[in-house]
């Protein structure tokens, strides 16, 4: 299987793999395994918290209307 990802995501993945001293392929496998084990409701809650975090960062950065 081949997956194409945006350059920005590839860069972020490579940085995280370097931090963890692992390959980018291994990091992606671990992330996919984690995601597939997660309950749908938990993922929804995590997404909601991330949206709140992003909104708070926008307010702090002054980019909120």
C-alpha positions in Angstrom: 0.0 0.0 0.0 1.2 3.5 -0.8 -0.1 6.6 1.1 0.5 10.1 -0.1 0.7 12.7 2.6 1.1 16.5 2.5 4.7 17.8 2.8 3.9 19.6 6.1 2.6 16.4 7.7 5.6 14.4 6.4 7.9 17.0 8.0 6.0 16.8 11.3 6.1 13.0 11.2 9.8 12.9 10.5 10.5 15.3 13.4 8.4 13.2 15.8 10.1 10.0 14.6 13.5 11.6 15.2 12.5 12.6 18.7 11.4 9.1 19.4 14.5 7.6 17.7 12.4 5.5 15.4 11.6 5.3 11.7 8.8 7.3 10.2 7.2 4.1 8.9 7.2 2.6 12.5 5.7 5.9 13.9 2.9 5.8 11.3 2.2 2.1 12.0 2.0 2.9 15.8 -0.3 5.8 15.2 -2.6 3.8 13.0 -2.7 0.9 15.4 -3.6 3.4 18.3 -6.3 5.1 16.2 -7.9 1.8 15.3 -8.0 0.7 18.9 -9.7 3.8 20.1 -13.4 3.9 20.8 -15.4 6.2 18.4 -16.9 8.1 21.3 -13.4 8.7 22.8 -12.2 10.0 19.4 -15.1 12.4 19.2 -14.4 13.7 22.7 -10.7 14.1 21.8 -11.6 16.0 18.7 -13.9 18.3 20.6 -11.1 19.1 23.1 -8.7 19.8 20.3 -11.2 22.2 18.8 -11.5 24.0 22.1 -7.7 24.1 22.4 -7.4 25.6 18.9 -10.0 28.2 19.7 -8.2 29.2 22.9 -4.9 29.5 21.0 -6.6 31.7 18.4 -7.9 34.0 21.2 -4.4 34.1 22.9 -2.7 34.8 19.5 -5.3 37.5 18.8 -6.5 35.9 15.6 -10.0 35.5 16.9 -12.6 38.1 15.8 
